Amino acid sequence: MDLFGIVIPFWAILIVIILIIVVIWKLIKFAIKVLIVIIVFLAILIGLDFLGVFSWINENIISLLM
């Protein structure tokens, strides 16, 4: 392959493409892990809200301040 007057071998292009694919795959895996952590955190917050933990904490703080 000829690029700007420089001959680039096919194996070099293939290695660059493979490296790009590996980096993109690692970024996707990282994004999926972050998404799972956020979903678990939000599920825990929803569960605590359903159990009334935040209302209980709020009542105790108000009673301490009054």
C-alpha positions as CSV (number, residue, x, y, z in Angstrom):
1,M,0.0,0.0,0.0
2,D,1.3,3.4,-1.0
3,L,0.5,6.3,1.4
4,F,1.9,9.8,0.7
5,G,4.7,8.2,-1.3
6,I,5.7,5.8,1.5
7,V,5.2,2.0,1.0
8,I,3.5,0.5,4.0
9,P,3.5,-3.3,4.3
10,F,0.2,-5.1,4.7
11,W,1.4,-6.8,8.0
12,A,2.0,-3.4,9.5
13,I,-1.6,-2.3,8.6
14,L,-2.9,-5.5,10.0
15,I,-1.1,-5.1,13.3
16,V,-2.4,-1.5,13.7
17,I,-6.0,-2.7,13.0
18,I,-5.7,-5.5,15.5
19,L,-4.4,-3.1,18.2
20,I,-7.2,-0.6,17.5
21,I,-9.8,-3.4,17.9
22,V,-8.2,-4.6,21.2
23,V,-8.2,-1.1,22.6
24,I,-11.8,-0.5,21.6
25,W,-12.9,-3.9,23.1
26,K,-11.1,-3.0,26.4
27,L,-12.9,0.4,26.5
28,I,-16.3,-1.3,25.9
29,K,-15.6,-3.8,28.7
30,F,-14.7,-1.0,31.0
31,A,-17.9,1.0,30.1
32,I,-20.0,-2.2,30.8
33,K,-18.4,-2.6,34.2
34,V,-19.0,1.0,35.1
35,L,-22.6,0.7,34.0
36,I,-23.1,-2.4,36.1
37,V,-21.6,-0.6,39.2
38,I,-24.0,2.3,38.6
39,I,-27.0,0.0,38.2
40,V,-26.2,-1.9,41.4
41,F,-25.7,1.4,43.3
42,L,-29.0,2.7,42.2
43,A,-30.7,-0.6,43.0
44,I,-29.3,-0.4,46.5
45,L,-30.5,3.2,46.9
46,I,-34.0,2.2,45.6
47,G,-34.1,-0.7,48.1
48,L,-33.1,1.5,51.0
49,D,-35.7,4.0,50.0
50,F,-38.3,1.3,49.8
51,L,-37.4,0.1,53.3
52,G,-37.8,3.7,54.6
53,V,-34.2,4.1,55.8
54,F,-34.0,7.7,54.5
55,S,-37.2,8.7,56.1
56,W,-36.0,7.2,59.4
57,I,-32.7,9.1,59.2
58,N,-34.5,12.3,58.3
59,E,-36.8,12.0,61.3
60,N,-33.9,11.3,63.6
61,I,-31.9,14.3,62.3
62,I,-35.0,16.6,62.7
63,S,-35.6,15.3,66.2
64,L,-31.9,15.9,67.2
65,L,-32.0,19.5,65.8
66,M,-35.2,20.5,67.6
